[in-house]
Amino acid sequence: MTRAVWPRVMVTGHRSEHLDPVARAWVPGELRRLAAGLRADRGTTTGVSGMAIGADLWWADAVVDAGLRLEAHVPFPQQPDGWTPADRAEWERLLGHAAHVVTYGTGFHVRHLLARNWGMVQRSDQVVAVWVRGRPGGTRSAIEYAVRRGLRPLWVDPVARVTTWPSVDSWWRMLAQKARPRRAA
């Protein structure tokens, strides 16, 4: 049986503040491992990133580190405005490595964030989802769009700290679940 080839792989995932400290330490290394593995095992040549803080920038860094072509999808040019100077510098550094940049709008609007997610899914052969099961938001909507498009995302589970490849039916069951309330620390 021949393995599927995925030349262009995108990441959708949570911003770092939506992950616990253990996940914030684990996810970047896991994305680095995946980028190198996808290059070797699936013929991946391009990593697609939405350039947001957290999973997107960690993926962009992993793509550059693995020697893949970086395709940056920026919702609007002011995306890093309001970020810390260090986060803004990282965004600029990685954007400087991008072989191709797609910009969706001239200023902040939620529709540009959604258009960016849909544009990334449309241009990708596979999706890696860094997703806390049940959590609503842009990551969830990007996963739903990918599954509707016929893709079967790889799931980087930051809670269990494991990467799996759920069936399409499993994705639909997970997406139907509501977020569990967080316990007080």
C-alpha positions in Angstrom: 0.0 0.0 0.0 1.4 3.4 -1.0 1.3 6.2 1.5 -0.5 9.4 0.6 1.7 12.3 -0.4 1.0 15.6 1.3 3.1 18.3 -0.4 1.4 21.2 1.5 0.5 20.8 5.2 -1.1 23.5 7.3 -1.5 23.8 11.1 -4.5 25.2 12.8 -4.2 25.5 16.6 -4.7 27.5 19.7 -2.9 30.6 20.8 -0.4 29.9 23.5 -2.5 31.5 26.3 -5.2 28.9 25.7 -2.8 26.1 26.6 -1.5 25.1 30.0 2.3 25.5 30.7 3.0 21.8 30.1 1.3 21.9 26.7 3.2 25.1 25.8 6.4 23.3 26.5 5.4 20.1 24.6 3.6 21.4 21.5 6.6 23.2 19.8 8.7 20.1 20.0 5.9 17.9 18.7 5.4 20.2 15.7 9.2 20.1 15.0 9.0 16.3 15.0 6.0 16.3 12.7 7.5 18.7 10.2 10.6 16.6 9.9 8.6 13.4 9.7 6.1 14.7 7.1 9.0 15.8 4.9 10.6 12.3 5.1 7.4 10.1 5.1 4.8 12.1 3.2 6.8 14.2 0.7 5.8 17.5 2.4 7.7 20.4 0.8 5.6 23.3 2.2 4.2 24.2 5.6 1.3 26.6 5.7 0.9 28.9 8.8 -1.7 31.5 9.8 1.1 33.3 11.7 -0.8 33.7 15.0 0.9 33.4 18.4 1.1 29.8 19.6 0.6 26.8 17.3 0.9 28.9 14.1 4.2 30.5 14.9 5.6 27.2 16.5 4.7 25.5 13.2 6.3 28.2 11.1 9.4 27.8 13.1 9.3 24.0 12.8 8.8 24.3 9.0 11.9 26.6 8.7 13.9 24.4 10.9 13.0 21.3 8.8 14.1 23.0 5.6 10.5 23.2 4.2 9.1 26.1 2.3 7.0 28.4 4.5 3.7 29.8 3.1 2.4 32.5 5.5 -1.3 33.4 5.5 -1.7 36.7 7.2 -5.3 37.8 8.0 -4.3 41.5 7.9 -0.9 43.4 8.1 -1.5 44.6 11.6 -1.8 41.1 13.0 1.1 41.5 15.5 0.0 44.9 16.7 -0.5 44.7 20.4 1.7 41.7 20.9 4.8 41.8 23.1 8.0 43.0 21.4 9.4 39.5 21.5 6.3 37.9 19.8 6.2 40.7 17.2 10.0 40.1 16.5 9.3 36.4 16.1 6.4 37.1 13.7 8.6 39.4 11.6 11.6 36.9 11.6 9.4 34.1 10.4 7.5 36.2 7.9 11.0 37.1 6.5 11.5 33.3 5.9 8.2 33.0 4.0 8.5 32.0 0.3 5.0 33.1 -0.2 2.7 35.4 1.7 -1.1 35.7 1.3 -2.9 38.6 3.0 -6.7 38.6 3.4 -7.6 42.1 4.4 -6.3 45.6 5.1 -7.3 45.8 8.8 -8.8 43.8 11.6 -12.1 42.0 11.0 -13.2 38.6 12.1 -14.1 37.8 8.4 -10.4 38.1 7.6 -9.5 35.5 10.2 -12.1 33.1 8.8 -11.0 33.8 5.2 -7.4 33.1 6.2 -8.4 29.7 7.8 -10.5 28.7 4.8 -7.8 29.8 2.4 -5.2 27.7 4.2 -7.5 24.7 4.1 -8.2 25.2 0.4 -4.4 25.3 -0.4 -3.4 22.3 1.8 -3.2 18.6 1.2 -3.4 17.8 5.0 -4.1 19.6 8.2 -2.4 19.3 11.6 -4.8 20.4 14.4 -3.4 21.5 17.7 -6.8 21.4 19.5 -8.1 21.0 23.0 -11.1 18.7 22.5 -14.4 20.5 22.8 -12.9 24.0 22.7 -14.8 26.4 20.4 -13.3 29.0 18.2 -11.3 29.5 15.0 -9.3 26.2 15.4 -12.5 24.2 15.7 -14.1 25.9 12.7 -11.0 25.3 10.6 -11.1 21.6 11.6 -14.8 21.4 10.6 -14.1 23.0 7.3 -11.2 20.6 6.6 -13.3 17.6 7.5 -16.2 18.9 5.3 -13.6 19.3 2.5 -12.7 15.6 2.8 -9.5 15.9 4.8 -8.7 13.8 7.9 -6.6 16.0 10.1 -3.8 14.7 12.3 -4.7 15.7 15.9 -2.0 17.0 18.2 -3.8 16.7 21.6 -2.1 19.2 23.9 -3.9 17.7 27.0 -2.9 14.1 26.5 0.3 15.1 24.8 -0.1 12.6 22.0 -0.6 12.9 18.2 -3.2 10.6 16.5 -5.0 10.4 13.2 -8.7 10.0 14.0 -11.2 8.7 11.5 -13.6 11.2 9.9 -16.4 9.7 12.0 -14.3 10.3 15.2 -13.6 13.9 14.1 -17.4 14.5 13.8 -18.1 13.0 17.2 -15.3 15.1 18.8 -16.5 18.3 17.1 -20.1 17.6 18.3 -18.9 17.6 21.9 -19.1 20.8 24.0 -16.2 22.1 25.9 -15.9 20.8 29.4 -15.8 23.5 32.2 -12.4 24.1 33.6 -11.7 23.2 37.2 -10.5 25.9 39.5 -6.7 25.6 40.1 
